């Protein structure tokens, strides 16, 4: 079984499109295979976004359109790092599908195949890629060369910067250890880097993968950037990012 861990802001229309695309192209098929139509959705909704027209509970209501098994948190103050830690801490399954609220899955993904790779201990986390896949060697993605295993999986040759929060399937055992090392005042994704002395040994002790085949078109699309730009909202760069800011 998997849990779906979602970090979100108040954008119900964006979230509904995200969940629709992932259920249509991935989760519904997985539910059929495991004979369980109620995947556990764990969502943290930070109090930023379209706060003039919607409340945090509207985001929870969207989740309940897809599953009757929803665990949610609606904090009073936004904090991206705390949001990630909260959703991860409330996942109980062996595998966690980390999903932010603003992604579109463009085609079918066989989730059972990704789970098999995690079970085989080849990698500890598998990302879905947001760009066109390199067609030939060297397979470079996220500024690192990858090896292709010939069966829908690229494996990073350097683990120091390759864990990320793009749509990602993660072993819960990996998450449990990570939670003991994470802090609240830094961008959670940037914490998983070799330059972070607290995380270095842990990050380098694991392998990371990307699902796909050489030359393929982008598997997922970021739908949130245009939404933010239209509303003059910026995402601060670097390790200090823990909440959005209004661009004045």
N, C-alpha and C positions, 0 to 999 in steps of 0.2 A: 504493500500500500504506500501511497504518497500523501503528504499534506501539501496544500498550496499556500505558501506564505506570501502575503501581499503587503507591501508598504505603499501607502497612498496618501494623496491630498484630496481635497473636496472637488472632484470632477466626475460626477456620476455618469455623464454621457460618455466620457473617455473610458471609464472603467467598464461600462457595459460593452463597448466595442471590443475592448481587450479580451474580456472573458468570452464573448461570443466567438471571437477568432480562435482562441485556444481550445474551447470546447468543441468547436466544429472540426478542428484540424488535429486534435490530440487527445483531450481529456475524455470525450464521449467514447471514442474507440477504446481507450484504456479501461473505462468503467465497464464497458461491455465484456472485455476480456477477463476482468476480475470479478464480474457479476456483482458490482456494487455501484449504485448510481449516486451515492452521497459522499463524495470526496470531502474531506475536512478542509475548509477554507479558514485560514487564520489571517485577519486583516487588522492593520493599524492605520487609522485615519488621522493624520495630523490636521490641526485647525487652520489650514491655509488653502488657497485655491479660490474657487468661486463661492466665497462666503456670503456674498450678497444674495444669491439665489438659492443656495442649498445649505444643509447642515450635515454634520458628520454622519448622522444616522441614515441619510439618503444613500451613502456609499454602502453601508451594511445591508440596506434593503436590496441594492443591486446584487450583492453576493447571494442573498437568500433566494433570488430568482434562479440561481444555478445549483444551490445545494441547501438542504435543510440542516446541515452540520456546519455552522459558522461560529467561530470564536472571534470576538472583536475587542478593540481597544480604542477609545476616543479621548486622548490626552488633552489637557488644557493648553499645553505649550508644544510647539513643533520641535522635533529633534530627530533627524534622520538616523543617527546612530542608535538612539534609544528605540526607535521604531523597529529597526532591523533586529536588535537584541530581543525586543518583546515578541515579535512574531516567531522568531526562531525558538525562543524559550517555551512557547506554547505549542510547538509541533511535537507529535508523539510517534509518528510513523518512522520507518527506517530510512525513508527518502523524503527530501523536502524540495519541492519545486518552487524556487524563489522567483517571484513575479512582481514587478512594479506595475502601477496602474495604467501605464501609457505605452503599451506595446501591441503590435499586431502580428499574429503568426500567419505567414503567407501561404503555407502549404502543409501537407500532412507530416507529422512527426510520430514515429513509432516509439512511444514511451517505454514499452517493455524492452526494447533493444537498448535504450540508454541505461535502464536498470540492470540489465545483464552485464553491461560494461562496468558499472559500479560494483556489482557483486563479484566480478572477477578480479577486483582490486587493480585493474589497469590504471584507472584514474579515480580521483575522489570527487570530482565535480565536472560537469559537462555543460558548456555554454551553447546557446544558439546564436548564430552570427548575423550581424546587422549590415554587412557589406557583401559585395560579390566575392565569392571564394576564389583564391588564386588558382589558375588553371594548371600550372606546372611548377616543378621544383625551382627554387626553394619556396615552400609554402609559408609565406610570411603573413602573419595576422597579429594585430596588437603589438607590432614592433618586435615580434619574436618568430623564429622559424619553428614550424611544426612538421612532424612526420605523419604521413597518412598511412593508416593500417590496411587500406584496401577495402574496408567495409564500413563506410559512413563515420569514421572517427579520425580526427586529427589529434595528435598528442604533442604538447609543447615540449621543446627541447630545453627550455629554461623555465623553472617554476617561480622565479622570483617576483614576477609582476602579473601573473596570468589568472589569478582568481578574480572574478568580477561578479557584478550584480545585474548584468544583462540577464534575460531569462535563462535560468540555470537550474539543473538538477544536481542536488548535493546529498552526499551521505550524511545522515543525522549524526553519526559518530564524529565526523569532521566538525560539524556545527557545535556539538557539545564541548569539544576542546576549544574551539575558537571563542566561544562565549566566555570562557575563563580568562581570555587575554584581551578582549575588546574594551575600549573606553568610550565614554559618552560625548567627548568634546572634539572628536575628529571624524571626518568623512569615513564611514565604515568600510567602503571599498578600498580607500587609500591606506587603510590600516594593514591590509593584507599584502604588504610589500617587503622585500628583503631589507630595505633601508630602515624599516621599523624594527629596532632591536628587540622589542617584546615579541614580535611575530616572526622574526626572521627564521629561526630554526623550525618552527611549526610549518610555515609556508613552504620552505624548501624540502620538507620531508614528504611532500605529496606531489602527485602528478595531476595535470589539468588537461581537459580535452575540449574540442569543439566538434559538434555534430554536423555532418554534411559531406559533400563530395567535391573534388576539384572542379573548378569552373562553374559551379552552380550560382544562381542568383541569390540575392539576400534572403535569408530565411525569416528574419523578423524585421519589423520597421518601427522605428521610434516615432510615436504619434504625439508625444508631449512637447517637443521643442517648439513647433509652430504655435501650439496653444499658449505657451508661455510668452512667446514673442508678441503675439497679438494683444496680450494684456500687459506688456511692458514689465514682465517679471523675469528676473535673471537668476541663474544658478551659479553662485560664486565658484570660481575654479579652485582646485587644489585641495589640500587635506583639511582645510578649515570648514568646508561646506557641511552644515548640518540642517539648514533650512533655506528656503527661497527668500529673495529680497526684492522689493519694488525698486525699479530703476528710475531714479528721479533726475 
